[in-house]
Amino acid sequence: VQLQAYGGGLVEVGGSLRLSCAASGFGLRYYNIGWFRQAPGQAREEVLCQSSGDRRIHYSDAVKGRFAMTRDNAQNVAFLEMNDLTTEDTAVYYCNAGGNYWGQGTLVTVSS
């Protein structure tokens, strides 16, 4: 059982980036999926979360209107689409499945 987040990198303010969260050993479609981030010196915070049932997404106020989440059940991957990035979005991003499985994190750096 493994969850892996990847796709981070360096992007300029106002740019976009897509992160991926790939699962092996279990089906993502059956789990609530959450994306979290942790900026240097700060606590980990939830960015958004999608339920496995009705697929409703709860967004944090910090990313509402800019971030979105999709899933590809055939590929067993979840995506975090990030738009209109600001320096405040710089952090290590993690995906979580069902509250139990964590990806290793991928660094997103937004430069001004």
PATORLO-512824 format. One line per 2 residues: for each residue x, y, z of C-alpha. Coordinates in nm, 2 decimals. Each point is the difference from the previous one (the first is absolute). Last residue first. Layout:
BEGIN
X,Y,Z | ... .
This chain:
BEGIN
0.78,3.67,-0.72 | 0.08,-0.37,0.04 .
-0.24,-0.28,0.08 | 0.17,-0.31,0.14 .
-0.20,-0.33,0.01 | 0.17,-0.29,0.17 .
-0.15,-0.35,-0.02 | -0.10,-0.21,0.29 .
0.05,-0.36,0.10 | -0.35,-0.11,-0.05 .
-0.22,-0.08,0.30 | -0.24,-0.28,0.06 .
-0.23,-0.01,0.30 | -0.24,0.29,-0.01 .
-0.19,-0.17,-0.28 | 0.27,0.09,-0.26 .
0.24,0.28,0.06 | 0.19,0.22,-0.24 .
0.29,0.21,0.10 | 0.13,0.34,-0.11 .
0.32,0.15,0.12 | -0.05,0.38,0.00 .
0.00,0.32,-0.20 | -0.36,0.10,-0.04 .
0.05,0.33,0.17 | 0.23,0.10,-0.28 .
-0.30,0.01,-0.22 | -0.15,-0.25,-0.25 .
-0.27,0.11,-0.24 | -0.08,-0.36,-0.07 .
0.05,-0.34,0.18 | -0.15,-0.32,-0.13 .
0.04,-0.28,0.25 | -0.03,-0.34,-0.16 .
-0.10,-0.34,0.12 | 0.13,-0.32,-0.15 .
-0.13,-0.35,-0.03 | 0.06,-0.01,-0.37 .
-0.35,-0.11,-0.08 | -0.14,0.20,0.29 .
0.14,0.32,-0.14 | -0.09,0.26,0.27 .
-0.04,0.37,0.00 | 0.08,0.28,0.25 .
-0.02,0.37,-0.03 | 0.20,0.30,0.12 .
-0.05,0.37,-0.08 | -0.36,0.08,0.09 .
0.04,-0.11,0.36 | 0.37,-0.03,0.09 .
0.05,0.20,0.32 | -0.36,-0.05,0.11 .
0.06,-0.37,0.03 | -0.20,-0.21,-0.25 .
-0.25,-0.28,0.07 | -0.07,-0.21,-0.31 .
-0.31,-0.20,-0.05 | 0.07,-0.34,-0.16 .
-0.33,-0.14,0.12 | 0.15,-0.31,0.14 .
0.38,0.01,0.01 | 0.01,0.34,0.16 .
0.23,0.27,-0.14 | 0.23,0.20,0.22 .
0.18,0.33,-0.05 | 0.30,0.19,0.12 .
0.03,-0.15,0.35 | 0.28,0.15,0.21 .
0.33,-0.13,0.13 | 0.14,0.22,0.26 .
0.24,0.28,-0.08 | 0.37,0.06,0.01 .
0.05,-0.06,-0.37 | -0.34,-0.05,-0.17 .
-0.19,-0.32,0.04 | -0.26,-0.11,-0.24 .
-0.30,-0.23,-0.01 | -0.20,-0.16,-0.27 .
-0.28,-0.23,0.11 | -0.16,-0.30,-0.17 .
-0.29,-0.19,0.15 | 0.03,-0.36,-0.10 .
-0.16,-0.25,-0.22 | 0.12,0.15,-0.33 .
0.35,-0.01,0.12 | 0.02,-0.38,-0.05 .
0.26,-0.18,0.20 | 0.34,-0.16,-0.05 .
0.14,0.29,-0.19 | -0.11,0.36,0.01 .
0.11,0.30,-0.20 | -0.04,0.36,0.11 .
0.07,0.25,-0.27 | 0.07,0.37,0.02 .
-0.09,0.25,-0.27 | 0.16,0.34,-0.02 .
-0.11,0.34,-0.10 | 0.16,0.35,-0.02 .
-0.11,0.33,0.15 | 0.32,0.02,0.20 .
0.28,-0.20,-0.17 | 0.04,-0.37,0.03 .
0.26,-0.23,0.15 | -0.08,-0.36,0.04 .
-0.25,-0.26,0.12 | -0.13,-0.28,-0.22 .
0.00,-0.28,0.25 | -0.21,-0.16,0.28 .
0.04,-0.37,0.06 | -0.24,-0.23,0.20 .
0.10,-0.36,0.07 | -0.15,-0.32,0.11 .
